[in-house]
Amino acid sequence: MTREVTELRFAYLSGGVGGARLARGLCAVLPPERLSIIVNTADDFRHWGLWISPDLDSVMYSVAGLSDEARGWGLLDDRFDTLAAMARLEPEFPDEAPSWFQLGGRDLATHLTRSAALTSGQRLTEITLRLGRALGLRHALLPMSDEPAPSFIHTKTGERLTFQDWLVKRRAADPVARVELSRPMPSAEVLQALSQADVVLFAPSNPYVSLDPILALPGVRERVAARPVVAVSPILAGAAVKGPLAEMIRDLEGVAASPRAVCEHYGGLVSACLVEPEDAAQLAEERATRYLAGDTRIPGLSEATRLARQVIEAAERLCEGAL
């Protein structure tokens, strides 16, 4: 590697609440020319006739400083009058006016704009970049593909559910037998960002439903495998901070939830992983992946910024051969 480590370029693969929060920290410490954010779109779906991109919006709102950090999704201080009105109509229109997926009133502006732009033939990448600029983002926020890429959950009872039906409507109550991924082409911008990156960063996201959909796209895994990868563990002391990941590891891998289980799932891609100190102590003898102690809990901007600096420092040490 010829570029100085202080000039490293990063491609950050992200999805979910933890991924959105760390994205905000990374954007606070890295200039736009050194960071591209590649976001999962396998949980995108159509609702109320609108195209909803939950992970894209979570990252966009978080980086813009507009997200409801306590709730973990949506806009801060948003109102849900439209949702309440839809719930009133739902008994007569159960398919047209479902109220199980909560959309805020101001949040609807994003979905209306995105849907209208898609209908006019614009690419999701172009739309996302324009939405980001409208909210003050300076960094490139890239959907993983311009094509629909839905994932499906196959339950142990034999059902095939859309991701949002499983996660939100049924509250992830059904044990998972496997996750079915789509494999459309990644956008040219995504492939370029990965090709230009010196280091790839994995968000503290659910590997099965947030990062696997990105890695499964043609040409992505090969580009990631050619670069050092620094991950942040989504498992802390045997539990997920949010979401059903711990149960999914048990159901899909047959082992207890741990940072090692997550990294092993990635099949040798991860060079270094930031974990909680108690997890680092238990993984001290591990050599396939370097497990580095850090404070990976990121409830707010200050913690996200601190963790982002730790991630960047780990990447610099990795590229210097100091790990």
N, C-alpha and C positions, 0 to 999 in steps of 0.2 A: 504494500500500500504506500503510495507516494504522497498522498495528501497529509498534511500535518493533522494530528489528532484533534487539535483545537478547531479544525475546520471540517470535521466529519459531517457528512450528510446522512440523515436518518429517514427511513421509511417506517412509519408506525402503523401496525395492523391493530384495528380496534373494533370493539363492539360492546354493548351493554353499559351499565352504569359506571363500573370501575374504569372501563376504557375511556368513557367520556370525561371523567374527572381527571385522569392522568393526562389526557390530551390538553386540558386547560393548563396544567402545570408545564408541560413541554412547550406549549406556545408562549408561556410567560418567560421562558429562559432561552429559547432558540429562535433565531431570526427566520423569517419565512423561507429564505433560500436554502436553509439547512434542514427543513422538516416538511415531509409530505405525510398526510394522514389518510390512510386507506381504510374505508369503513365497510363493514358487513352490510349487505342488503338482502340477505336470505330471509329476514323476517319482515320484509316489505309485503304489503297486501292492500287490497281494495276494500274500503269501508265507507259507508254512506255515499258510495259513488266516487270517492276520492282515493288518490294513491297516497298511502301512508308509508313513510320511511322512518321507523322508530329509532334505529341506531344512528342514522344520519342526523336526525333532529336532536337527539340527546347530545351528540358531540357538538353540533353547531350551537345549541343553546348554552352548553357548558362553557365552551371557549369564549362565547360572546358575553359571559357573565350574566345570563338571563335565566338559567335553569333553577328549578326548585330543588335545591340540594337535599333538603330533608325528605322529600317524597322520592327523589331519585329520577324523576322524569317530568316532562312538561315545563311550562313557564312559571316563574315565580309570580305569586299573587294573581294567577289566572282565575277566571270565573267559569262555571260550568252550567250556565243558563241554557245553552243549546242542548247539552246532554240531558238536562232535566226535561226539556220540551220533547226531545226524542223519546225518552222513557215513557212519557205520557201517551205517545202515539204507538209505542211498541206492541201493546196487546192486539191492536188491529193490523199492525204492519211488522210482524216479528222478523221478517227477512229484510225489510227495507229500513227499519229504524231500530236496530239492536242497540242496547245501551251498555253492553258488557265491556266494551273498550272505551276508556274515558278520554275524550278529546275536549280540551279547554277552548273557550271562545276565541281568545287571541291566537291560540295555536292553530285554529282553523285557517287563519290567513296563510300560513305556510302551506298547508295541504291544498287549499284552493288554488294558490299560485302554482305550485308544483304540478297539480293535475291539469290545469289549463295549459301550461307550457308543454307538458308531455303530449297533450292532445294536438297541439300545434306542430308537433314533430321535432321539438328540441330534445337533445340528449340529456339524460339524467345528470351526467357529469357537468355539462354547461349550466343546467338549472341550479345544481347544488352550489357551484362556484358563485353564481349570481346571487343566490339567497344568502350565502355567506358574506359577500361584499355588502349587501343591504343591511346586514346586522353588525357590520364593522370588523369582520374577520380579515386578517391579513394572510393567514396561512392557507395552503391548498388543502381543501377537504374533498377527497375523491371517493365516490361510491365505487365499490369493487368492480361493477359492471354496469353498462348501460342497458343491458337486457334483464328482464325479470329472472330471478334466480331463487325461486321458493324452496324452502326446506320443509320436510315432513317428518313427523314423529311417528314411528311405529311402536305401539305399546305392546306390553307383554300379554295383553288379552287379544291381540290381533288387529286392533284398529289402526287406521292410517289417518292421522290428524294433521291439519295445517299447524304451523308452529304457533301462531297466535291463539288458535283454538285450544291447543294443549297448554300453553303457558298462562294465558290471561283468562280465557273463558273457563277453563277447567283447572286453573291454578296449579298446573304442573303436578296434579295428584296421581296421574297414571304412570306407573313404572315404565321405563323406556327399554325397548328391546334393541332398537337401532335408530339412527338418524339418516334419513334419505336426503342427499344433497343434489342440487342442480349444478351443472357445469357449463354455463355459458362462457363466452369469451370475455376476458377482462378488458377494460377499456385500454386504449393506447396510452392514456395518461398514467394508469396504474403500472403498466409494464415499463414505461419510461422512468417513473419514480423509483421502482425497484432496481432497474438497471443502473441508475445514477447514485443509488444509496451506497454508502460505505458500511453501514450497520443497519440491520433490521431490528425493530423493537416489537415485542409481543405485549399487548395490553394485559392487565389482570382481568381477563375476560374468560367466559366459558369456552373451552377449546372446541367442544362438539358443535355448538350452534352459533358461535360468533367468529372464531378464527378458522376452523376447518372449512367453512364455506369459501373463505378467501383463498386458502391454500389449495383447495380442490380445483380452482380455475386453471385452465390450460396455460402452462408456462410460468405460473406463479411459484409453485414449490421449487422448481429448478432454480429460479433466480434467488429465492430465499436461501436455499441450501448452499449457494456459492458465496454467502456472506456470513459474517459473525452475527449471531442472534442473541440479544439480551431480552429476557422475559421478566415480568413481574408476576409472582404467583397469585392466582385468584383464591388459593386455599390458605387459610391462616389457622394454624393449630388444629388442623383436622376439620375445619368448617369453612363454608363459603360465607363471605360477608353478606351477600345478597343473592337470592336465586337458588335454583335447584341443583347446582353443580355437584355438591357432595353426594347427593342421592344418585345422580347420573353416573358418577365414577363407580359407585358401588354396583349399580345395575349393569353398566356396560363393560367394566373392566374386572369386576369381581374382587376388588381390593378396596381398602379404606382410602378415603380422600386424603391426599397429601401433595406437597409440591412435586415430589418425585413421580407420583402417578401422572400428574399433568405433563411434566417434561418428557417422561417416557412415552406418553401418548403422541407427542410430536415427532417421535421416531428419529432422534439424534439431531434435530435441527437446532436445539437450544444450546448455546455455548456457556451462558451464565444466566442465573436466575436469582432475583432478589426475593428474599423470604424473610419472615419474622425471625427474630433472634432465637426463639426456642426451636423453630424448625431448622435453622442453620446449624444449631448444636447437634441435632440428631442426624444431620446429613454431612457431617464434617469429613467423613472418610470417602464420600462420593467423589469420583474422578471423571466420569463421563460428562457431567455438567458441573460447573462451579456454582455452588450455592452461597450467596453473599447475604450477610445479615443486614437488614434495613427496617425502617418503619414503613410498612406498606399500607397502613391504614390511612385513607385519604378522605376524610369527611369534608374538608374545605380547601380553599385555594392555597393557604400557607402550607398545608401538609402535601398537597399535590405538587407544589413547586419544589419543596424539599425532596420529595421522592424523585421528581424529574431530574434534579441535579445528581442524585445518587445513581440513577440509571445512566446518565451521560458519563459520569465518572467511571462507572463500570465498563462502559463501551470504550472509553479512552484507554483504560488499563488493559482491556482485552486486545485492542489494536496495537498497543505497545509491547505486547507479550508479557505483561506483568501479572497476568492471571494464570 
